[in-house]
Amino acid sequence: MNDFNKIFNQIAYRHDFMKVFDDFLTLTICALSMGRMETLYLDTIKEYSKEEISLFGNLLGALIIEYEKRASIEGAWYEGLGDFFMENTSKFGQDARGQFFTPDTICNFMAMVTAGEDGLSERQIIDPACGSGRMLIAFDRTDVKNRFENFYVACDIDNRCVKMCAINMFLYGLKGVVIHMDSLSQKIWMGYRVFLADSGIGIIPLDKHECIPYLYKSRTDKEKSEEFQLTQEIKISEHKNEKAIQLTLF
């Protein structure tokens, strides 16, 4: 993550470190929403110069390159956002909440134990304290079929973790939902529905009420069919939208 760190510091030396990281996550989510979150995107970049906005794009590029270098079709993976967060907890101060995410070796071990020899398919996999999503990534990477057959539900009380997890799920091709909530009290704030990159739909923001069905019941074949129909409708409506513009992050 050397290139990522260098670019990040070029932005952070003029701004609050924690805010730059949070804004980077927000801008990345906006970019991956395929034009649905332009208002939030424009509000977020107001405090930055044109040069800094361009650097945010370079920052995302550096992250993707790092992932591509360390991942493989055999199942190897690397989760750099969580590492960056943990390595800089002193700069995040009390707001970091003393968070340390599970090491990838332990994630891989737990994923293999959970999957077993025959693996799991057509399952809804839930992580009530997802952090940056590395447990779900590890499980998904145990079998190439998982990205098509499994649906992942991730929850966390820290909104930064929610955004990190949604970004990681999209980049690693996990379909599912990431919910900003307190898993103990069951208080829900919002969430993101993450589609496979192949679909061209990207990430869709969800309000509190749209999150609830993913938490309290398994999806039936009828609901899966309705969701498939929804994705087709989204594709068609966005194809017809002549006013759509490309965000300047790219």
C-alpha positions in Angstrom: 0.0 0.0 0.0 3.0 2.3 -0.5 1.5 4.2 -3.4 -1.9 4.5 -1.6 -0.1 6.0 1.5 1.8 8.5 -0.6 -1.2 9.7 -2.5 -3.3 9.8 0.7 -0.7 12.0 2.5 -0.7 14.5 -0.4 -4.4 15.1 0.4 -4.3 14.7 4.2 -1.5 17.3 4.9 -4.0 20.1 4.3 -7.1 18.4 5.9 -8.1 16.3 8.9 -6.7 12.8 8.5 -9.8 11.0 9.6 -12.1 13.2 7.4 -10.0 12.5 4.3 -10.3 8.8 4.9 -14.0 9.0 5.5 -14.5 11.2 2.4 -12.5 8.8 0.3 -14.8 6.0 1.3 -17.9 8.2 0.6 -16.6 9.2 -2.8 -15.7 5.7 -3.8 -19.2 4.5 -2.8 -20.7 7.3 -4.9 -18.6 6.4 -7.9 -19.6 2.7 -7.6 -23.3 3.7 -7.3 -23.3 4.4 -11.1 -24.6 8.0 -10.8 -27.2 7.5 -8.1 -25.4 9.5 -5.4 -24.3 12.6 -7.4 -25.7 15.1 -4.8 -23.7 13.5 -2.0 -20.6 13.3 -4.2 -20.8 17.0 -5.1 -21.4 17.9 -1.4 -18.4 15.9 -0.3 -15.8 17.4 -2.8 -16.7 21.0 -2.0 -13.8 21.4 0.4 -11.2 20.0 -2.0 -9.3 21.6 -4.8 -9.4 20.3 -8.4 -5.9 18.8 -7.8 -7.1 17.0 -4.7 -10.2 15.7 -6.3 -8.0 14.2 -9.0 -5.8 12.6 -6.3 -8.9 10.9 -4.8 -9.3 9.2 -8.2 -5.6 8.2 -8.1 -6.1 6.9 -4.6 -8.9 4.5 -5.7 -6.7 3.4 -8.6 -3.8 2.6 -6.3 -6.1 0.6 -4.1 -7.4 -1.5 -7.0 -3.9 -2.1 -8.4 -2.8 -3.3 -4.9 -5.7 -5.7 -4.8 -5.0 -7.0 -8.3 -1.4 -7.6 -7.4 -2.2 -9.7 -4.3 -5.3 -11.6 -5.4 -5.3 -14.7 -7.6 -7.8 -17.0 -9.2 -6.7 -19.7 -6.7 -8.4 -17.8 -3.9 -5.6 -15.5 -2.6 -6.9 -12.1 -1.4 -5.7 -8.9 0.2 -7.8 -6.4 2.2 -5.9 -3.1 2.2 -8.5 -0.7 3.5 -8.7 -2.4 6.9 -4.9 -2.6 7.1 -4.6 1.1 6.4 -7.2 1.9 9.1 -5.5 -0.2 11.7 -2.0 1.1 10.8 -3.2 4.6 11.4 -5.3 4.3 14.5 -3.2 6.8 16.3 -4.2 9.4 13.7 -7.8 8.5 14.0 -7.7 9.0 17.7 -10.6 8.0 20.0 -12.9 7.8 16.9 -11.0 4.6 15.9 -12.7 2.9 18.9 -9.7 0.6 19.3 -10.7 -1.6 16.4 -8.4 -4.3 15.1 -9.7 -6.6 12.4 -9.2 -10.4 12.2 -5.9 -11.3 10.5 -6.3 -12.9 7.1 -4.8 -16.2 8.1 -7.4 -16.6 10.8 -10.1 -15.5 8.4 -9.0 -18.2 5.9 -8.9 -20.9 8.6 -12.4 -20.0 9.9 -13.7 -19.9 6.3 -12.4 -23.4 5.5 -13.8 -24.8 8.8 -17.2 -23.3 8.1 -17.3 -24.4 4.4 -16.1 -27.9 5.1 -15.1 -30.3 2.4 -18.3 -30.1 0.3 -18.6 -26.3 0.7 -21.9 -24.4 1.1 -24.2 -23.1 -1.6 -27.4 -21.2 -1.9 -26.9 -19.8 1.6 -27.3 -16.4 3.2 -24.0 -15.8 5.0 -24.3 -13.2 7.8 -21.6 -11.4 9.8 -23.1 -9.2 12.5 -19.8 -7.3 13.2 -18.3 -7.3 9.7 -15.5 -4.7 10.2 -14.0 -4.2 6.7 -15.6 -7.4 5.5 -12.6 -9.7 5.5 -14.4 -12.7 7.0 -16.9 -12.7 4.2 -14.2 -12.2 1.6 -12.3 -15.2 3.0 -15.4 -17.4 2.9 -16.3 -16.3 -0.6 -12.8 -17.1 -1.9 -13.0 -20.8 -0.7 -14.9 -21.7 -3.9 -15.3 -19.8 -7.2 -19.0 -20.7 -7.3 -19.7 -18.7 -4.1 -19.9 -15.3 -5.8 -22.9 -16.5 -7.9 -24.6 -18.8 -5.4 -24.2 -17.1 -2.0 -25.8 -13.9 -0.7 -23.9 -12.0 2.0 -25.4 -9.9 4.8 -22.9 -7.7 6.7 -23.6 -5.4 9.7 -21.5 -3.0 11.7 -22.0 -0.1 14.2 -19.2 2.0 12.6 -20.3 3.7 9.4 -16.7 3.7 8.1 -16.6 -0.1 8.4 -19.9 -0.3 6.6 -18.4 1.7 3.7 -15.2 -0.3 3.7 -17.1 -3.5 3.6 -19.4 -2.4 0.8 -16.3 -1.3 -1.3 -14.5 -4.6 -0.6 -17.5 -6.7 -1.4 -17.9 -4.9 -4.8 -14.2 -5.1 -5.7 -14.1 -8.9 -4.8 -17.4 -9.6 -6.5 -19.6 -10.5 -3.5 -23.3 -9.8 -3.8 -25.3 -8.9 -0.8 -26.2 -6.1 1.6 -24.1 -4.1 4.2 -26.1 -2.5 7.0 -25.1 0.3 9.3 -26.7 -0.9 12.6 -26.1 -1.9 16.2 -26.4 -5.7 16.1 -27.1 -5.9 19.8 -29.8 -3.3 20.2 -31.0 -4.0 16.6 -31.1 -0.2 15.9 -30.7 0.3 12.1 -29.6 3.5 10.4 -29.1 2.7 6.7 -27.3 0.3 4.3 -26.0 -0.5 0.9 -27.1 -3.2 -1.6 -24.1 -4.5 -3.4 -24.6 -6.1 -6.8 -22.1 -8.1 -8.8 -19.9 -5.9 -11.0 -21.1 -7.9 -14.0 -24.6 -6.6 -13.6 -23.6 -3.0 -14.2 -25.8 -1.9 -11.3 -23.1 -1.3 -8.7 -24.0 -0.2 -5.2 -27.5 1.1 -4.2 -28.1 3.0 -1.0 -30.9 1.6 1.3 -32.9 3.4 3.9 -33.7 1.8 7.3 -36.9 0.1 6.1 -35.3 -1.3 3.0 -32.7 -3.0 5.2 -35.1 -4.9 7.5 -36.2 -7.7 5.1 -32.6 -8.8 4.6 -32.1 -9.2 8.4 -35.2 -11.1 9.6 -36.0 -13.6 6.9 -34.4 -15.8 4.3 -35.0 -14.9 0.7 -37.5 -17.2 -1.0 -37.3 -18.2 -4.7 -40.1 -15.7 -5.3 -38.2 -12.8 -3.7 -35.0 -13.8 -5.6 -37.1 -13.7 -8.8 -38.5 -10.3 -7.9 -35.0 -9.0 -7.1 -33.8 -10.2 -10.5 -36.7 -8.4 -12.1 -35.7 -5.2 -10.2 -32.2 -5.4 -11.5 -33.5 -5.6 -15.1 -35.8 -2.6 -14.5 -32.9 -0.6 -13.0 -30.7 -1.4 -16.1 -33.5 -0.4 -18.5 -34.3 2.9 -16.7 -30.7 3.9 -16.4 -30.1 3.1 -20.0 -32.9 5.5 -20.9 -31.7 8.3 -18.6 -30.0 10.7 -21.0 -29.1 13.2 -18.2 -26.7 10.7 -16.5 -23.2 12.1 -16.2 -19.9 10.5 -15.2 -18.5 11.5 -11.9 -15.3 13.4 -11.9 -13.7 10.9 -9.6 -13.0 9.0 -12.8 
